[in-house]
Amino acid sequence: ATEMRKAATRLAEGFTDEDTLLKTFDKAEVEKIKTLSDSAMQFVNRLSKEVRDTGIEYSPNMNPKTGKVDYNLPQSHDTLKMASTKDARKIYQEAYRLEKLAEGKDPSKINLKGINKWFDSMVTYGRSDVAPLTPFKKDGTLRPLASHFEQDRYFKSFEARKLLSDNDFLKSDIDQVIKEYVVISLGR
């Protein structure tokens, strides 16, 4: 069952297709994987709409420059794997380089300082932002904690996300990804 859930995540993100799945799963299993993938994307979109309806400035998985969806499911990094894999930092640096190239950045001007700081924070604190969380806007008004919604994602390009997924740094069990998304979205 776990392998089918992981396959559903990869299908939702476009990292695999039905023909490739049929090499590992039978036709009935592939149909279940497709259904799970579609259901997860619909759930994420529905929950994301509800978050926006609370007043949080949030466009789920949306690239503000292109207006297109960059990815379909929430990204959740496996921080334990990040901390315990010898070449993890190098893989994240390569993913960051791919991300910046996808944004059109000059390869000679890609600075790895930001990704190294992000990586260290993820491995040390289990999250990308180390600032204290606060339910107050800059003007002092109270609102829901929303840092995970409003922060920019480091990895939006297909190539960068696929590299991380292929190396198992993005959590891929759709059940775990969705449960974490609900917990984060509704409060810890």
N, C-alpha and C positions, 0 to 999 in steps of 0.2 A: 504494500500500500504506500509506503514512503517513497518508493521510486516513481510511482504514478503521480504522487503529489509534486515531487520535484520536476517531473516531466511537464506537469500542468503549468508550473511557474515558467519553465523555459519556453513553453509554447506561447504563453501570454506575452512574454517579452520579445518573441520573435527569434529566439536563439535556436529554435528547432522548428521542424514542420512535420506534417502528418506522415509524409513518406519516410522520414528518418525515424519517427516513432514506431512505424510499422516494422522496422528491423529489429526492434526490441520487444514490442508489445503486440498482442493480437488485435484484430479489428474492434472487438467489443471493448477492450481496455482502452484503445485509442479514443473511442467514442466517449468513454467516461472521462478521460483526460481532457478532451475538448470541452465537455460540459463543465467540468470543474474549473478549467481555465476561464471560460466565459462567465461563469457564475462569480468567480473571484473578482474579475474586472468590473462587473456590474455592481457588486457589493462595494468595492472601493470607490467607484464613481458616486454611488448613492450616499455613502458616509461622507465623502468629500464635499458633496453639495450641502449636507446638513452642517458641516463645519463652517462653510462659507456663509450659510444662513444665520449663524450666530454672530457674524460681524468680523470674523477673522479674515484678513486679507490673504486669500489663498486660492491659487489656481493649481489644482492637483496635476503634478507631472507635466505642466504646461510650460513651454518655452515662451517667455514674454516677447522675445524678438520675432519669432516665426508664427506664434499663435497655434503651433502644433504640439501634440502630445509627444514628449520625449521618451517616456517609458510608461508602462501600464499598471504596474504594481508598486507598492512601497518598497523602497530600498532599505534593507537591513543588513548591516555588515556583521560578519562573524568575528567579533573582536578576540575571542579565544584563539581562533585559527590565525588571525593577524599576529597575535602576540607569540604564537608558538611555531610559526613557519619561518624558517631561516631566510628565505628570499622574499618575504611578504613586502617589505619596504620597496624593493626593486620593482616588484610587480605593480604596486600602487603608483610608484613614480612613472612607470610606463603607461599605466592607465591614465594618469594625469596628463602626460605628454600627448596621448591620443586625444584626450578631451580638448586640450588647448589647440591642437591641430584642427580638430573638427570645428572649433570656433573661429578658425582662420588666422590663428596667431603665428607669427614668424617663428620657425623652429629654433632659431638662434637666440630668441628672446624669452624662451620658456624658463622660468625660474622655479626650481623645486623647493624653495624655502617654505612656501605655503603648504604644499602637500606634506612635507616632512612635519610641520607643526600640527597639521590635521591628523596625520597618522599617529604621532606621539600622543595626542589627546585621546584618540580612539582607543589606543592600547592601554594608556594609563587610567583614563576616567570612564571608558566605555561609551563616550559620546564626543561629538565634534566640538561642542561649545563648552568652555569651562567657566564661563561667567555665571554668577549665581542667577538662578531662575527667579523671575519676579512676575506677579500678576498685574503689574502696573505699566501703563503706557508711559512714554517720556513726559507727557503732560500731567501725569499723576492719576489719571482715571484708571479704575479697576477693569480688568478684562481677563478672559481665560488665559492660562499659560499656553503659549502657542509657538515657542521657539522652534519646535520641530517642524511646524508648518511653514513658517515664514523664512527660514534660513534657505539660502541657495544650496542646491545639491552640487556636490563636487563632480559627480559623474552622471552626465545626461546623454552623452553620445552613445550610440549603439556599440561602437568599437570598444570604448572604454568599459562599458558595463559588461559586454560579452567577455572581455579578457578577465575581469574580476569573477564573473560567473563560472567561466571555464576552469578557473583555479580555486573554485569553491569559497571565495571570500564574500560573496553575496549569499545570504541565506536563501535556500531554494525550496524548502518544504513549504508549499503554499499554505498549509494549515498553520504553521508557525508564523509565517509572514503576516497573515491576516489577523491572527490573534494578537500579535505585537502591535499591529496598526490600530486595532480597536483599543487596546490598553493605553497606548500613547494618545490617541485621539480623544478619549473620554476621561483622561486623567489618570495619573498613577496612583 
